[in-house]
Amino acid sequence: MEYLVQFNAFQTNFKAQNLVDFMNQHIDIPVVLVTLYLTLIFYVPNNIMKNRNPVPCKTFFTLWNFVLTVFSIIGTYYTVPVLASVVWNHGVRFSACSNPDVFYFDGPVGFWVGMFILSKIPELMDTVFLVVQKKDVIFLHWFHHVTVMLYCWHAYTHKIGSGLWFAAMNFSVHSIMYFYYFLMAIGARSLVRPIAPLITSLQLLQMVVGMAVTIATFVWRQDSEGCHVDAANSRMGLAMYTSYFILFAVLFKKLYLTPGGRKSLASAGGKKSSTSAASPVTEGSSSTSTSKGGLCNVEEVQDGAGQFLNFDEKKKK
């Protein structure tokens, strides 16, 4: 209880400017991380992991998704009510264009927005699970992780007014997404499997709202009232959200709107499973596995970018 009281006092007294200053002084951090991350993706699978067996990590994988679920739920609790209150009392423009120092940069909500920004670094661990399990890391997966981390770092250091929108939306979707992954990891397949298309739909909606907010702030920035956003950040944000929407929409159409889409991917995974205990299904869908246990994925694999593509029953030898 004492630690909880201390933590509550810390987040209550949180001053975002200290974190902004740190991030501005260490702009090299995301560059180094991207370099290491791309090395992980393009070098490790074909060299270090090439002749190795998949690494057993079922317990850690399950715990990881549980921790991210709790983290996202708490972040949602602190950010969504503030955003809703500001929109209700002051309007959408105020919530997206005001200086964040005015309403969300400090205190508990500011602390959790800051944690949202920094969380894009440990979320790279999603990819580590795929690599050590010798799964394919598709373009959407690593592109998503790299661009989100870089964009968030840039946005926070420029103190954009619309940041609370992006944090609140992402926390909300991740609360559901990582809880889904957690339940799948512990074997609650039949319970949660039917909601996969719904979660992907929520992600597509997030992209649409993200594009709308970004465009609105860019337009508002041009008039006499102005808008507390950075032009370069707005251009990057629009490009990022638009590309995500297109990539997710293509996958969604292939899996849920094309007759036999999921079945064809499952068949592809079944053919590969005969040659490897951790062989991937094509086109970035989740992998089927012939392993008897101990793998990160157990009966399925999550790809970290939110593609709920193909959680079909694993094939038996």
C-alpha positions in Angstrom: 0.0 0.0 0.0 2.9 2.4 0.8 4.3 1.9 -2.7 0.9 2.5 -4.2 0.6 5.8 -2.3 4.1 6.8 -3.4 3.3 6.0 -7.0 0.1 7.9 -6.9 2.0 10.9 -5.5 4.6 10.6 -8.2 2.1 10.6 -11.1 0.1 13.4 -9.4 3.2 15.6 -9.4 4.4 14.5 -12.8 5.8 17.3 -15.0 6.0 16.3 -18.7 8.5 19.0 -19.5 11.2 16.9 -17.7 10.5 14.0 -20.0 10.3 16.3 -23.1 13.8 17.7 -22.2 15.2 14.2 -21.8 13.8 13.0 -25.1 15.1 16.1 -26.9 18.6 15.6 -25.5 18.6 11.9 -26.5 17.2 12.0 -30.0 19.7 9.3 -30.8 17.8 6.7 -28.8 15.1 5.9 -31.4 17.7 5.9 -34.2 19.8 3.3 -32.3 16.7 1.3 -31.5 15.6 1.2 -35.1 19.0 0.1 -36.2 19.0 -2.7 -33.7 15.4 -3.6 -34.5 16.0 -3.9 -38.3 19.1 -6.0 -37.5 16.9 -8.3 -35.5 14.5 -8.6 -38.4 16.8 -9.0 -41.3 20.0 -10.5 -39.9 19.1 -12.7 -37.0 16.5 -15.0 -38.7 18.9 -15.9 -41.6 22.0 -16.1 -39.5 21.8 -16.6 -35.7 18.4 -18.5 -35.7 18.9 -20.3 -39.0 20.2 -23.6 -37.6 18.6 -23.2 -34.1 15.4 -24.6 -32.7 12.6 -22.2 -31.7 13.1 -20.8 -28.2 10.6 -22.1 -25.5 8.9 -19.1 -24.0 5.2 -19.9 -23.5 5.1 -18.6 -19.9 6.8 -15.3 -20.7 4.7 -14.8 -23.8 1.5 -15.2 -21.8 2.7 -13.0 -19.0 3.9 -10.4 -21.5 0.4 -10.1 -23.0 -1.2 -9.9 -19.6 1.1 -7.1 -18.5 0.4 -5.1 -21.6 -3.3 -5.7 -21.1 -3.2 -4.3 -17.6 -1.0 -1.4 -18.7 -3.4 -0.5 -21.5 -6.5 -0.7 -19.3 -4.9 1.7 -16.8 -3.9 4.0 -19.6 -7.4 4.0 -20.9 -8.8 4.7 -17.5 -6.6 7.9 -17.2 -6.8 9.2 -20.7 -10.3 8.5 -22.2 -12.3 10.2 -19.5 -10.2 13.4 -19.7 -10.5 13.4 -23.5 -14.3 12.9 -23.3 -14.6 15.6 -20.7 -12.6 18.1 -22.7 -14.5 17.4 -25.9 -17.8 17.7 -24.1 -17.0 20.9 -22.3 -14.8 22.7 -24.8 -15.3 21.1 -28.2 -13.2 19.0 -30.5 -11.0 21.8 -31.7 -9.9 22.6 -28.1 -9.1 18.9 -27.5 -6.9 18.7 -30.6 -5.4 22.2 -30.9 -4.8 23.5 -27.4 -1.3 23.6 -25.9 -1.1 20.3 -24.0 0.3 22.1 -21.0 -3.2 23.5 -20.6 -5.1 20.3 -20.1 -3.2 17.0 -20.4 0.6 17.2 -20.2 1.0 17.1 -16.4 -0.5 15.1 -13.6 -1.8 11.6 -13.8 -3.1 11.9 -17.4 0.2 13.4 -18.4 2.1 10.6 -16.8 0.1 8.0 -18.7 0.5 9.9 -22.0 4.2 9.9 -21.4 4.1 6.1 -20.6 2.2 5.6 -23.8 5.0 7.3 -25.7 7.7 5.3 -24.0 5.8 2.0 -24.3 6.5 1.9 -28.0 10.0 0.8 -27.1 9.2 -2.3 -25.0 6.4 -3.1 -27.5 9.2 -4.0 -29.9 9.4 -7.2 -27.8 6.4 -8.4 -29.9 8.8 -8.9 -32.7 11.4 -10.7 -30.6 8.8 -13.4 -29.9 8.3 -13.9 -33.7 12.1 -14.0 -34.4 13.0 -16.5 -31.7 10.1 -18.7 -32.8 11.4 -18.5 -36.4 8.1 -16.9 -37.6 7.9 -14.6 -40.6 7.9 -10.9 -39.7 5.7 -9.4 -42.4 6.1 -5.8 -43.7 3.0 -4.5 -41.8 4.4 -5.7 -38.5 7.8 -4.2 -38.5 6.7 -1.1 -40.5 4.0 -0.5 -37.8 6.4 -0.8 -34.9 9.2 1.4 -36.4 7.0 4.2 -37.6 4.8 4.4 -34.5 7.9 4.6 -32.2 9.5 7.3 -34.4 6.3 9.3 -34.8 5.5 9.2 -31.1 9.0 10.4 -30.1 8.7 13.3 -32.6 5.2 14.2 -31.5 5.9 14.3 -27.8 9.0 16.4 -28.2 7.0 18.9 -30.3 4.1 18.8 -27.7 1.3 18.5 -30.3 -2.1 19.3 -29.0 -3.8 16.2 -30.6 -1.6 13.8 -28.7 -4.3 12.9 -26.2 -6.5 11.7 -29.0 -3.8 9.3 -30.3 -2.9 8.0 -26.8 -6.5 7.4 -25.7 -7.4 5.6 -28.9 -4.3 3.4 -28.9 -4.7 2.5 -25.2 -8.4 1.6 -25.8 -7.7 -0.7 -28.7 -4.6 -2.3 -27.1 -6.7 -3.1 -24.0 -8.8 -5.3 -26.1 -6.1 -6.5 -28.4 -3.6 -7.7 -25.8 -6.4 -9.2 -23.7 -7.3 -11.2 -26.8 -3.8 -12.3 -27.2 -3.6 -13.3 -23.5 -6.8 -15.4 -23.7 -5.6 -17.1 -26.9 -2.3 -17.9 -25.2 -4.0 -19.6 -22.2 -6.2 -21.6 -24.5 -9.5 -19.7 -24.4 -9.7 -20.0 -28.2 -13.4 -20.8 -28.5 -14.4 -18.0 -26.3 -12.6 -15.1 -28.0 -11.9 -16.3 -31.5 -15.2 -14.9 -33.0 -14.3 -11.3 -32.0 -11.1 -11.2 -34.2 -12.8 -9.4 -37.1 -14.3 -6.9 -34.6 -10.9 -6.0 -33.1 -9.4 -5.5 -36.6 -12.4 -3.3 -37.4 -11.8 -1.2 -34.3 -8.2 -0.8 -35.5 -9.4 0.4 -38.9 -11.7 2.8 -37.2 -8.8 4.1 -35.1 -6.9 4.8 -38.4 -9.9 6.7 -39.8 -10.3 8.8 -36.7 -6.5 9.4 -36.6 -6.6 10.6 -40.2 -9.6 12.8 -39.5 -8.0 14.5 -36.5 -4.7 15.0 -38.3 -6.3 16.6 -41.3 -8.5 18.8 -39.1 -5.6 20.1 -37.0 -3.6 20.8 -40.2 -6.5 22.8 -41.6 -7.2 24.6 -38.3 -3.5 25.5 -38.1 -3.9 27.7 -41.2 -6.6 30.0 -39.8 -6.3 32.9 -37.4 -6.9 30.9 -34.2 -4.1 28.5 -35.1 -3.5 25.0 -33.7 -0.8 23.7 -31.5 0.6 21.1 -33.9 3.8 20.8 -35.9 3.4 20.8 -39.7 6.0 18.1 -40.2 4.5 15.9 -37.6 1.0 16.3 -39.1 2.4 15.2 -42.5 4.1 12.2 -41.0 1.0 11.4 -39.0 -1.3 11.5 -42.0 1.1 9.4 -44.1 1.4 6.9 -41.2 -2.4 6.5 -40.5 -3.2 6.4 -44.2 -0.6 3.6 -44.9 -1.9 1.6 -41.9 -5.4 1.9 -43.0 -4.6 0.7 -46.5 -2.5 -2.2 -45.3 -5.0 -3.3 -42.7 -7.9 -2.9 -45.1 -6.2 -5.1 -47.7 -5.6 -7.9 -45.1 -9.1 -7.5 -43.7 -10.6 -7.9 -47.1 -8.5 -10.9 -47.9 -9.4 -12.7 -44.7 -12.9 -11.7 -43.9 -14.5 -10.5 -47.1 -12.9 -12.9 -49.7 -14.6 -16.3 -49.8 -12.3 -19.0 -48.5 -9.6 -16.4 -47.5 -8.9 -17.7 -44.0 -9.3 -21.3 -45.1 -6.7 -20.9 -47.8 -4.2 -19.4 -45.4 -4.9 -22.2 -43.0 -4.2 -24.7 -45.7 -0.9 -23.0 -46.5 0.1 -23.2 -42.9 -0.8 -26.9 -42.7 1.5 -27.6 -45.6 4.4 -25.9 -44.0 3.8 -27.4 -40.6 5.0 -30.8 -41.8 8.6 -29.4 -42.2 9.0 -27.2 -39.2 7.7 -27.0 -35.6 7.4 -23.3 -36.0 6.7 -22.7 -39.7 4.8 -19.6 -40.6 1.6 -19.2 -42.5 2.0 -17.1 -45.6 1.0 -13.4 -45.9 1.6 -12.7 -42.3 -1.2 -14.8 -40.8 -0.7 -16.5 -37.5 1.3 -19.7 -37.6 0.1 -23.2 -36.9 2.5 -25.3 -34.9 3.1 -29.0 -34.4 5.0 -28.5 -31.2 3.7 -30.3 -28.1 4.3 -27.3 -25.9 6.8 -24.7 -24.7 6.6 -22.4 -27.7 5.6 -18.7 -27.4 2.6 -19.2 -29.6 1.3 -22.6 -28.3 -1.7 -22.8 -30.6 -1.3 -19.6 -32.5 1.0 -16.6 -32.7 0.4 -12.9 -32.4 2.2 -10.6 -34.6 2.2 -7.5 -32.5 0.7 -5.2 -35.1 -2.8 -6.3 -34.4 -3.4 -8.6 -37.3 -5.9 -11.2 -36.1 -5.5 -13.1 -39.2 -5.9 -16.9 -38.8 -6.3 -18.6 -35.5 -7.2 -22.0 -36.9 -6.6 -25.2 -35.1 -3.1 -26.4 -35.1 -2.2 -29.3 -37.3 -1.4 -32.6 -35.7 1.5 -34.8 -37.0 
